[in-house]
Amino acid sequence: MRASSREGRVDGPVKGVWAGRAWRAVAGVALLALGVAALSGCGQVQYLAQAAAGQVDLLWRARPLADVIADPATPEETRRQLRLAQDVREYAVRVLGLPDHRTFATYTDLGRPYLVWNVFVAPPLSTRLRTSCFPITGCVPYRGYFSLQGAQAEAQRLRAAGDDVSVGGVSAYSTLGRLPDPVPSSLLRGGDGSIIRTIIHELTHQVVYVPGDANFNESFAVAVETAGAARYARDRGLPPPDETLARTRFQAVTALLLGTRDELDAVYGSAVPDAEKRERKAAVLALARTRYAALKADWDGYAGYDGWFADGPNGLNNALLGSVAAYADQVPAFLALLDRLNGDFPAFYAAVRACAERPQPERAACLAPPR
């Protein structure tokens, strides 16, 4: 984000060792896309084609962080943020014990506000997200598009079928160490706190990733980002991340949305007719908007979450609530496990790996303290 014509530019072809790595990465993406398309059938081909093209473009335009930092044309604020990204990555590997793959060693200037736009979809009377399944990643509760137009077109199609849909921008992601994921310019747009938390979060996915269990994967990554960012801030003499105003607001909004999700789940699980469920759904969502208005009364006009509570097709609905829950539901359990292990990250990772090997219905119980 905050891209300019000078940030991340490539003057001529990439040379030397990096060119070889770039070509290997591009070839790998192309072969991966062809393989997945062959396994997935014709219905997936168009979606996978845009995903492969977007990934190839992202990798091909990447430059080593050191080169971008040393480039006189790089704006000073971008240079400072990239140095921060370097430091967080090094800290995450050295202190938090996260994998030292090729992730976040390069930078790509996107020229757009987000890396991808995710489309979340849920039935009209359920907060359980619909999933898309792929041979390698398993089933995930979203589809990612490298253009806003592509995401909006898919959202429109799904809404026409009667589903609740939410479209959200994503600043960064990880390919689980399979490819040399760059630091995208979109990551810098969120500020220092976002850089710190996101780098730790995405590297965590390379420790444990269970295909088809997004709630487990994302809650684990959020737990590590939360504890890891706090430790990084302490060691670097920075303010505790959870005490910042932005983080306090985020936590308050998340709690409100999770409470709303629970209220709706009770409605959807009741024995009343669907027509009455729809009426109760509207009442619960209206109450959530009222609660949000009261919550933000002391925010000095800050309106950053207004879109989440809007009364419209991409506002407060089942899909938005389901997407928030996917990143938050099991976070307390993971943090409690880390606390029981006295903050020992390697021991924590080993315990999580053991839980990940269990059948999905047993994983939540595995995180709980022994009786």
C-alpha positions as CSV (number, residue, x, y, z in Angstrom):
1,M,0.0,0.0,0.0
2,R,1.0,3.6,-0.2
3,A,2.7,2.6,-3.5
4,S,4.3,5.0,-5.9
5,S,5.9,4.6,-9.3
6,R,9.3,4.4,-7.6
7,E,8.6,1.8,-4.9
8,G,9.6,-1.7,-5.8
9,R,10.4,-0.9,-9.4
10,V,12.4,-3.4,-11.6
11,D,14.7,-1.6,-14.1
12,G,15.2,-4.3,-16.7
13,P,15.4,-8.1,-16.2
14,V,16.2,-9.6,-12.9
15,K,19.8,-10.9,-12.9
16,G,22.0,-13.5,-11.4
17,V,20.9,-15.9,-8.6
18,W,17.7,-14.1,-8.0
19,A,16.6,-14.6,-11.6
20,G,17.1,-18.3,-11.2
21,R,15.0,-18.4,-8.0
22,A,12.3,-16.3,-9.6
23,W,12.1,-18.6,-12.6
24,R,12.0,-21.7,-10.4
25,A,9.2,-20.1,-8.4
26,V,7.2,-19.1,-11.5
27,A,7.7,-22.6,-13.0
28,G,6.6,-24.1,-9.7
29,V,3.4,-22.0,-9.6
30,A,2.6,-22.9,-13.2
31,L,3.0,-26.6,-12.7
32,L,1.1,-26.5,-9.4
33,A,-1.8,-24.7,-11.1
34,L,-1.9,-27.2,-13.9
35,G,-1.9,-30.1,-11.5
36,V,-4.6,-28.7,-9.4
37,A,-6.7,-27.8,-12.4
38,A,-6.4,-31.3,-13.7
39,L,-7.5,-32.7,-10.4
40,S,-10.3,-30.2,-9.8
41,G,-12.2,-30.3,-13.0
42,C,-13.4,-27.6,-15.4
43,G,-15.4,-25.7,-12.8
44,Q,-12.2,-24.7,-11.0
45,V,-10.1,-23.8,-14.0
46,Q,-11.0,-20.1,-14.3
47,Y,-10.6,-19.4,-10.6
48,L,-7.3,-21.3,-10.5
49,A,-6.0,-19.5,-13.6
50,Q,-6.5,-16.0,-12.0
51,A,-4.9,-17.3,-8.8
52,A,-1.9,-18.7,-10.7
53,A,-1.5,-15.5,-12.7
54,G,-1.7,-13.3,-9.6
55,Q,0.9,-15.5,-7.8
56,V,3.3,-15.4,-10.8
57,D,3.0,-11.6,-11.0
58,L,3.7,-11.3,-7.3
59,L,6.8,-13.4,-7.4
60,W,8.2,-12.0,-10.7
61,R,8.1,-8.4,-9.5
62,A,9.7,-9.2,-6.1
63,R,13.0,-7.6,-5.2
64,P,15.4,-8.5,-2.4
65,L,14.6,-6.4,0.7
66,A,18.2,-5.2,0.9
67,D,18.1,-3.9,-2.6
68,V,14.9,-1.9,-2.0
69,I,16.2,-0.5,1.3
70,A,19.5,0.6,-0.4
71,D,17.7,2.1,-3.4
72,P,17.9,6.0,-3.2
73,A,14.4,6.1,-4.9
74,T,12.8,4.2,-2.0
75,P,10.8,6.6,0.2
76,E,12.2,6.9,3.7
77,E,9.1,5.7,5.4
78,T,9.0,2.6,3.2
79,R,12.7,2.0,4.0
80,R,12.0,2.2,7.7
81,Q,9.1,-0.2,7.5
82,L,11.0,-2.7,5.5
83,R,13.8,-2.6,8.1
84,L,11.2,-3.3,10.7
85,A,9.9,-6.2,8.6
86,Q,13.5,-7.6,8.4
87,D,13.9,-7.3,12.1
88,V,10.6,-8.9,13.0
89,R,11.4,-11.8,10.6
90,E,14.8,-12.3,12.2
91,Y,13.4,-12.1,15.7
92,A,10.6,-14.6,14.8
93,V,13.1,-17.1,13.6
94,R,15.7,-16.6,16.3
95,V,13.5,-16.0,19.4
96,L,10.1,-17.5,18.6
97,G,11.5,-20.5,16.8
98,L,9.5,-20.0,13.6
99,P,10.8,-21.6,10.3
100,D,13.6,-19.9,8.4
101,H,12.3,-20.4,4.9
102,R,12.5,-17.9,2.0
103,T,9.3,-16.1,3.2
104,F,9.4,-12.3,3.5
105,A,12.9,-11.8,2.2
106,T,11.8,-9.8,-0.8
107,Y,9.4,-6.9,-1.5
108,T,6.7,-6.4,-4.2
109,D,5.1,-3.1,-4.9
110,L,1.6,-4.0,-5.8
111,G,0.2,-0.7,-6.9
112,R,-3.1,-1.6,-5.2
113,P,-4.4,-1.4,-1.6
114,Y,-4.6,-5.2,-0.9
115,L,-2.8,-8.3,-2.0
116,V,-6.0,-10.3,-2.5
117,W,-9.7,-10.0,-1.7
118,N,-11.3,-12.9,0.1
119,V,-14.9,-13.9,-0.5
120,F,-16.6,-15.5,2.5
121,V,-20.1,-17.0,2.1
122,A,-22.6,-18.5,4.5
123,P,-26.2,-19.8,4.2
124,P,-28.9,-17.2,5.1
125,L,-29.7,-19.1,8.3
126,S,-26.3,-20.3,9.5
127,T,-23.0,-18.7,10.5
128,R,-21.1,-21.7,9.3
129,L,-19.0,-20.7,6.3
130,R,-19.3,-22.6,3.1
131,T,-15.9,-24.0,2.0
132,S,-14.0,-24.5,-1.2
133,C,-11.8,-27.6,-1.4
134,F,-8.5,-28.1,-3.2
135,P,-6.2,-31.1,-3.4
136,I,-3.3,-29.5,-1.6
137,T,-4.7,-27.0,0.9
138,G,-7.8,-28.9,1.8
139,C,-11.1,-27.1,2.4
140,V,-10.9,-23.4,3.2
141,P,-13.8,-21.1,4.1
142,Y,-13.1,-18.5,1.4
143,R,-11.9,-17.9,-2.1
144,G,-9.1,-15.3,-2.8
145,Y,-9.1,-13.1,-5.8
146,F,-6.2,-10.9,-7.0
147,S,-8.6,-8.2,-8.3
148,L,-11.5,-6.5,-6.5
149,Q,-13.6,-6.8,-9.6
150,G,-13.2,-10.6,-9.6
151,A,-14.1,-10.8,-6.0
152,Q,-17.2,-8.6,-6.5
153,A,-18.4,-10.6,-9.4
154,E,-18.2,-13.8,-7.4
155,A,-19.9,-12.1,-4.5
156,Q,-22.7,-10.9,-6.8
157,R,-23.2,-14.5,-8.1
158,L,-23.4,-15.9,-4.6
159,R,-25.8,-13.3,-3.3
160,A,-28.1,-13.9,-6.3
161,A,-28.2,-17.6,-5.1
162,G,-29.5,-16.3,-1.7
163,D,-26.4,-16.6,0.5
164,D,-24.9,-14.1,2.8
165,V,-21.5,-12.8,1.4
166,S,-18.7,-10.8,2.8
167,V,-15.7,-9.5,0.8
168,G,-12.6,-8.4,2.7
169,G,-9.1,-7.2,1.6
170,V,-6.1,-9.2,2.7
171,S,-2.7,-7.5,3.2
172,A,-0.5,-10.6,3.1
173,Y,-0.5,-14.4,3.1
174,S,1.8,-17.3,3.2
175,T,2.2,-20.3,0.8
176,L,3.4,-22.3,3.8
177,G,7.0,-22.1,2.8
178,R,6.5,-23.6,-0.7
179,L,7.2,-20.4,-2.4
180,P,9.4,-17.3,-1.6
181,D,6.5,-15.1,-0.5
182,P,7.5,-11.4,-0.6
183,V,6.5,-8.6,1.7
184,P,3.7,-6.9,-0.3
185,S,3.4,-3.2,-0.2
186,S,-0.2,-3.7,1.1
187,L,1.3,-4.9,4.4
188,L,3.0,-1.6,5.1
189,R,-0.3,0.3,4.8
190,G,-1.5,-1.1,8.2
191,G,1.3,0.5,10.2
192,D,4.0,-1.0,12.4
193,G,1.7,-3.1,14.6
194,S,0.2,-4.8,11.6
195,I,3.6,-5.5,10.2
196,I,4.8,-7.1,13.4
197,R,1.7,-9.2,13.9
198,T,1.2,-10.3,10.3
199,I,4.7,-11.5,9.8
200,I,4.6,-13.6,12.9
201,H,1.1,-14.9,12.0
202,E,2.0,-15.9,8.5
203,L,5.3,-17.6,9.5
204,T,3.3,-19.5,12.2
205,H,1.3,-21.3,9.4
206,Q,4.6,-22.9,8.4
207,V,4.8,-24.6,11.8
208,V,1.5,-26.4,11.8
209,Y,-1.2,-26.3,9.1
210,V,-4.0,-28.8,9.1
211,P,-5.7,-29.0,5.7
212,G,-9.4,-28.4,6.1
213,D,-9.4,-27.0,9.6
214,A,-9.3,-23.2,9.2
215,N,-10.4,-22.5,12.7
216,F,-7.6,-24.5,14.2
217,N,-5.0,-23.1,11.8
218,E,-6.0,-19.4,12.2
219,S,-6.6,-19.5,15.9
220,F,-3.2,-21.1,16.4
221,A,-1.6,-18.4,14.2
222,V,-3.4,-15.6,16.0
223,A,-2.3,-17.0,19.4
224,V,1.3,-17.0,18.3
225,E,1.1,-13.5,16.8
226,T,-0.5,-12.2,20.0
227,A,2.1,-13.7,22.3
228,G,5.0,-13.2,19.9
229,A,4.2,-9.5,19.2
230,A,4.0,-8.9,23.0
231,R,7.4,-10.5,23.5
232,Y,8.9,-8.6,20.5
233,A,7.5,-5.3,21.9
234,R,8.9,-6.0,25.3
235,D,12.4,-6.9,24.0
236,R,12.4,-3.9,21.7
237,G,11.2,-1.4,24.3
238,L,7.9,-0.7,22.5
239,P,4.5,-0.2,24.0
240,P,2.6,-3.4,24.7
241,P,0.7,-4.1,21.5
242,D,-2.6,-5.1,23.3
243,E,-2.6,-1.7,25.1
244,T,-2.6,0.4,22.0
245,L,-5.8,2.2,21.1
246,A,-6.2,0.4,17.8
247,R,-5.8,-3.0,19.4
248,T,-8.3,-2.1,22.2
249,R,-10.9,-1.1,19.6
250,F,-10.3,-4.3,17.6
251,Q,-10.7,-6.5,20.6
252,A,-13.9,-4.8,21.6
253,V,-15.4,-5.1,18.2
254,T,-14.3,-8.8,17.9
255,A,-16.0,-9.5,21.3
256,L,-19.2,-7.8,20.1
257,L,-19.2,-9.8,16.8
258,L,-18.6,-13.1,18.5
259,G,-21.4,-12.4,20.9
260,T,-23.7,-11.6,18.0
261,R,-22.6,-14.9,16.3
262,D,-23.6,-16.8,19.4
263,E,-27.0,-15.1,19.6
264,L,-27.7,-16.0,16.0
265,D,-26.5,-19.6,16.4
266,A,-29.1,-19.9,19.1
267,V,-31.8,-18.5,16.8
268,Y,-30.8,-20.8,13.9
269,G,-30.7,-23.8,16.1
270,S,-34.2,-23.2,17.5
271,A,-37.3,-25.1,16.4
272,V,-39.2,-22.1,15.1
273,P,-40.1,-21.8,11.4
274,D,-37.6,-20.2,9.0
275,A,-39.7,-17.1,8.6
276,E,-39.5,-16.4,12.3
277,K,-35.8,-17.2,12.3
278,R,-35.3,-14.5,9.6
279,E,-37.3,-12.0,11.7
280,R,-35.2,-12.8,14.8
281,K,-32.0,-12.6,12.7
282,A,-32.9,-9.0,11.7
283,A,-33.6,-8.1,15.3
284,V,-30.2,-9.5,16.5
285,L,-28.3,-7.7,13.8
286,A,-30.1,-4.4,14.6
287,L,-29.3,-4.8,18.2
288,A,-25.6,-5.4,17.3
289,R,-25.6,-2.2,15.4
290,T,-27.0,-0.3,18.4
291,R,-24.4,-1.8,20.6
292,Y,-21.7,-0.8,18.1
293,A,-22.9,2.7,18.1
294,A,-22.7,2.8,21.9
295,L,-19.2,1.3,21.8
296,K,-17.8,3.8,19.4
297,A,-19.3,6.8,21.2
298,D,-16.0,7.3,23.0
299,W,-13.8,6.8,19.9
300,D,-13.6,10.6,19.0
301,G,-15.2,10.0,15.6
302,Y,-13.2,7.0,14.6
303,A,-15.3,5.1,12.0
304,G,-12.9,2.3,10.9
305,Y,-15.4,-0.5,11.7
306,D,-18.5,1.2,10.3
307,G,-18.4,-1.0,7.2
308,W,-18.6,-4.2,9.3
309,F,-21.9,-3.0,10.8
310,A,-23.4,-1.5,7.7
311,D,-27.0,-2.5,6.8
312,G,-26.2,-3.7,3.3
313,P,-25.1,-6.7,1.2
314,N,-21.5,-6.5,2.3
315,G,-22.2,-5.4,5.9
316,L,-23.1,-7.2,9.0
317,N,-24.3,-10.7,8.1
318,N,-23.6,-14.4,8.7
319,A,-20.6,-14.5,6.4
320,L,-18.8,-11.6,8.2
321,L,-19.5,-13.2,11.6
322,G,-18.3,-16.6,10.4
323,S,-15.1,-15.0,9.1
324,V,-14.3,-13.3,12.4
325,A,-15.0,-16.5,14.3
326,A,-12.6,-18.5,12.1
327,Y,-9.8,-16.3,13.4
328,A,-10.9,-16.0,17.1
329,D,-12.8,-19.0,18.4
330,Q,-10.0,-21.1,19.7
331,V,-7.4,-18.4,20.4
332,P,-8.1,-18.4,24.2
333,A,-7.5,-22.2,24.3
334,F,-4.2,-21.9,22.5
335,L,-3.0,-19.0,24.7
336,A,-3.9,-20.9,27.8
337,L,-1.9,-23.9,26.5
338,L,1.1,-21.6,25.9
339,D,0.7,-20.2,29.4
340,R,0.7,-23.7,30.9
341,L,4.0,-24.3,29.2
342,N,5.4,-21.1,30.7
343,G,5.7,-19.3,27.4
344,D,8.0,-22.0,25.9
345,F,7.4,-21.7,22.2
346,P,9.1,-24.9,21.0
347,A,7.3,-26.9,23.6
348,F,4.0,-25.2,22.6
349,Y,4.6,-26.0,18.9
350,A,5.3,-29.6,19.8
351,A,2.0,-29.8,21.8
352,V,0.0,-28.2,19.0
353,R,1.5,-30.6,16.5
354,A,0.4,-33.5,18.6
355,C,-3.2,-32.1,18.7
356,A,-3.1,-31.5,15.0
357,E,-2.5,-35.2,14.4
358,R,-5.8,-36.1,16.2
359,P,-9.1,-36.3,14.4
360,Q,-10.8,-32.9,14.1
361,P,-13.5,-33.6,16.8
362,E,-10.7,-34.3,19.3
363,R,-8.5,-31.3,18.6
364,A,-10.4,-28.8,20.8
365,A,-10.3,-31.2,23.8
366,C,-6.6,-31.8,23.2
367,L,-5.9,-28.1,23.8
368,A,-7.7,-28.1,27.2
369,P,-5.8,-28.6,30.4
370,P,-5.5,-32.2,31.7
371,R,-8.1,-33.2,34.3
